[in-house]
């Protein structure tokens, strides 16, 4: 009888499945071509969440929303519809982890990113409910209440 491997190491602070290869070539190629302005014309500029800002400029509770794909488990969902939920941000060394949900907390995702040039985030997203879905993601920390984000198909933003 063979014993199962029990030496599994989880990188993220949430104790969930890790994002596979968060710094792979797909992520790096996307980071080169994608840009976020972080200006008042951005779709995340309008205040749409009411999460009290924590004393930490980044860590803590946030609201999340994404579009650019239809979730087949949500009746009538379309790619243009915003899927909103809750989020939590944690910083571990040079990595930033953003765990979020949508569909009333029934669906979950995780972003594993690294900070580049102070306020630009580069990483990858995994759908924890359907782990076959991963996408490169970039973010821009505009201020302590706003993180603009995008992936190849749409937006994945955070607000306080």
N, C-alpha and C positions, 0 to 999 in steps of 0.2 A: 504494500500500500504506500502510495506516495503522499507526502505531506504537502499541503497547500503553502504557497509563499505568503508569509505573514509579515514580510519586511516592506510593506507598502508605506511610502512616505507621501504625505499630502502637503503641497506647498502653500495652498491658500489658507487663510485664517478662519474660514467658515466651516472647515471640515467636510466639504462637499467634494465631488469629483473635480479634479484640476482641469484647467484649459490645456489641451494638448498643444505643445510647441508654440507658446505665445509669442515667440520671436522668430518664427520661420520666414522663409523667403517670400511667401504670399503676403505676410504682414508687412515686411519691409518694402515690397513693391507697391503695395497699396498706400503706405505712408508717404512714399515719394510723390504719388500722383494726387492724393486727396488733400484738401485744404479747408480750413474753417476760419472765417474772418473774425468771428467773435464780436461783431458790431451790432448796432441797433436794428439792422435790417434782417438779422438772422431769425429763423423761425423759433428759436429757443429764447429770444430776447424778451418777448412778452411774458409777464409774470403769470404762470399757470399753476403753481403749487404753493402750499402754505405749510411748510415744514420749518419749525423754528431753527435758526442757525445755532449750531453748537459752538462751544468755545474754541474747538479746533477748527482751523480754516478748511480742512478737507474731510477728516474722519467724522463719522456719525451718520445720522439719519438724513436721507434725501428722498425726493419723489423721482420717479422715472417715467419715461414714455418712449415708445418706439413706433415707427411706421416703416413701410417699404416692403412688407410681406404680409400675406394673409395667413393667419393662424387657422388651420383647418378644424381645430377643435372648438372654435368660437363661431356659432351660427351667424351667418351674414357678414363676417369680417371681410374687409377688403384691404389691399395694400396701402391705400391712402388713410385708413382709419388709424388714429393714435390709440395704442394700447398702453394704458397708464397703470402705475403701481407704486409700490414702495421700494426703497433701495437703502443699502448701507454701504459706506465706503470705509475701507481699512487700508492703512499703509504699513507695509512690512519691509524694512530696509529700503531698497530702491524700487520696490514693486508697489503698485496700487491695485487693489482689488475692489471691484464694484459688483455687489450681489444685488439682484433686483427681481421683482416678480411682476406679473400682470394677470389679467383675467381673475380678479378677486383673490389673488394669492395662489391660484391653482397651477400656474406656470412659473418657472424660475430660470434665470440666466446668471452667468458669471462672466465678468471681464477681468483679465489679467493683463496689466499694462505696466510700462515703464515710463517714467517722466523724462522728457527730452527738452532741453532749453528752458527749464523752469515750469512752463505752463502747458506744454504740448504732451499729450499722452499717446503712446503707441502700443497696441496690443491686439488681443484676440478675444472674441466672445464665444461662449459655448451655451447652447440651450440645454440646461440641466434636465429638462423634461423630455427632450429628444436629443440626446448627445451626438447624434449623427450630424446635427446642424452646428457648424462653426463658421465664423466669419472674421476677417480682419476688421479692426475697429481703430479709429483715431478719435481723440478727444482734445478739447481745449478748455482749460480751467480759466474761465473769464474772470471770475471773482469767487468769493466765499458762498455765493448763492446760485452759481450757474456753471455747469459743465456742458458745453456743446459737444455732441458726438455724432459720428457718422460711420456707416459701413457701406460696402459696395451697392446695396439695394436701397438704402434709406437712412433714416436718422435714429439715433439712440441717445437721448438727452437726459440730463439730470438737473433738478432745481430744488431750492429750499425756499 
